[in-house]
Amino acid sequence: MTAPDSPRRSGLRGFGHAGPSPWTDLDRPPLDEAALRRDLLVPDGLWTSVDVVAETGSTNNDLAARARAGAPQGAVLVAEVQNAGRGRLERQWSAPARSGLFLSVLLRPEEVPVERYGWLPILVGVATASTLSRVAGVEVGLKWPNDLQVEIDGAERKLGGILTELSGGAVVAGLGINVSLREPELPVPTAASLVLAGAEVTDRSTLLRALLREFAGLYRTWTAAAGDPHTSELLRAYADRCTTLGRQVKVHLPGDRELVGEAVAIDGDGRLVVRTPDGARRAVGAGDVVHVRPEPR
């Protein structure tokens, strides 16, 4: 019998439980950590732990700390909210709670030479684009080096991005995908979400499971090939989805320099090869790429 001065608890989250309910937006339900663990932590599988946190600064930072402490390969950390999320070039970004998939994975590809680790963000991009196209029914392209793109009303818009970092001898790969953002919630007009792109499936749990399974399969193939982008067919798979190839581009390089020309290839090191107006070919390993629209005739 409940004591007169004891608070009554219903056993349902949000109705008498201690702490706030995660169900603050019925269109954006929380992820079920226990169910994800049950489905993804399988014998001989790549994934060794799956943790879902309500909020953190950066999943990449958190997993990097674990990597330095010797955490094994296969850790997955998902945040319902990131309040200090980072993109390339230390750009900051944020999104409403449970409006996307914000996660990092810890990898130790010991079979692969370190000089081939640069293919990992490309591998994450291929796995993500393939999963979203297959499961959500939205054609997703890859803008070099690591932006996820969709086309809405004839305009290319950014759906998400990838950031990989070395820490403690491991690679921490971070991924952010906008799932249910509405137009007023977009950080910039050139951003997009699966909802705005007309996705057939926007359930984050379904997408996350499919994505991690797809990545695990591709990662196993890549590591078995010692990271060789040709033998593993990673280069071909990336080129097939790369929206930058065949386009006129302007590449903003370090030191306030620019390179203008046609993106003609991805080389064996994952660099973008640009053919300049004088016919020379230059390989770019880092830089911000702008797709230049042809001048109207």
PyMOL commands that set and color helices and strands:
alter all, ss='L'
color gray80, all
select helices_A, chain A and resi 33-40+59-68+88-90+114-136+183-185+204-224+234-241
alter helices_A, ss='H'
color red, helices_A
select strands_A, chain A and resi 49-53+75-79+85-86+92-93+100-107+141-143+147-152+155-167+170-178+248-253+257-266+272-275+281-284+288-292
alter strands_A, ss='S'
color yellow, strands_A
deselect
rebuild
show_as cartoon
